């Protein structure tokens, strides 16, 4: 009787030890699997950077690449004006550089302050910044062509990308780039427009070398303050005459503050000529963040002058990329002139 009881106890002990051993093996296997999965994800993520550096993005998406490489996104880090301005900022790595060479924002979080990456900064804001996720997949709008080179994920944010853009251009703690805040308060936002409406014009083209027909998409150019055509659309000048008074009305046609960046300046020159050609009156008005007088979306500013019949009124609006930009390099946005009736 005692022998049988001892045998049963030993058998139970063996089963318990075996169970503990199996649980331990299972836990170790799961941990190894998780480690392998993390390693695989890291590898896919690193592979994307190597692919970009090797020029494979360019070889598969030549049309989009040509647009991007001429853009200020591509030059976000290397641009001399940026580097000169950032060099004057004490905490540039946190408040400036993080948006000019960021880690992929689908990894760090849409809308969250980006994180400065420690590699390939010269690529600025590349396709990886806006499209790569933590798993190594590339996100995009519907109708993205399927490919065997990387996983494709359809993401609704690319159909209305303002939240995506706001990650860098809507950080209130970095007013130099916060244009989305004023945009969201404008009529343009209520009219279902987005940042892409003006800065990524619609286009039909082959999306990649795997495409067989041109499909609708958006140009990856992000034209802004370096584009003369974009600046000419950003504001209008209008002359008015009544009761020996002449008026010059400046209106912001951009969907955000104008000028947009805190280092930009807009200059309005008004000249009133007498009938004999002599200058009767001149005035100059500047608008900038430093003066706290930037124009809000759709805002108008009107300037009144004494005028006589036969006088010529001329108004010219110009744009300075920085306060140090010499007058010979100012960009003309608008010019109007007319005889006083």
Secondary structure as UniProt FT lines:
FT   HELIX           2..53
FT   TURN            54..55
FT   HELIX           56..60
FT   HELIX           62..69
FT   TURN            72..78
FT   HELIX           80..86
FT   TURN            87..88
FT   TURN            90..91
FT   HELIX           92..95
FT   HELIX           97..100
FT   HELIX           105..108
FT   TURN            110..111
FT   HELIX           121..123
FT   HELIX           127..131
FT   TURN            134..135
FT   STRAND          138..140
FT   TURN            142..143
FT   STRAND          152..154
FT   HELIX           156..158
FT   HELIX           162..169
FT   TURN            172..173
FT   TURN            175..177
FT   HELIX           180..184
FT   HELIX           187..190
FT   TURN            191..192
FT   HELIX           195..199
FT   STRAND          202..205
FT   TURN            209..210
FT   STRAND          215..218
FT   TURN            220..221
FT   TURN            225..226
FT   HELIX           228..234
FT   STRAND          235..242
FT   TURN            243..244
FT   STRAND          245..252
FT   TURN            262..263
FT   STRAND          265..273
FT   TURN            275..276
FT   STRAND          279..288
FT   TURN            289..292
FT   TURN            297..298
FT   STRAND          300..306
FT   TURN            309..310
FT   STRAND          312..320
FT   TURN            323..324
FT   HELIX           327..329
FT   STRAND          331..339
//
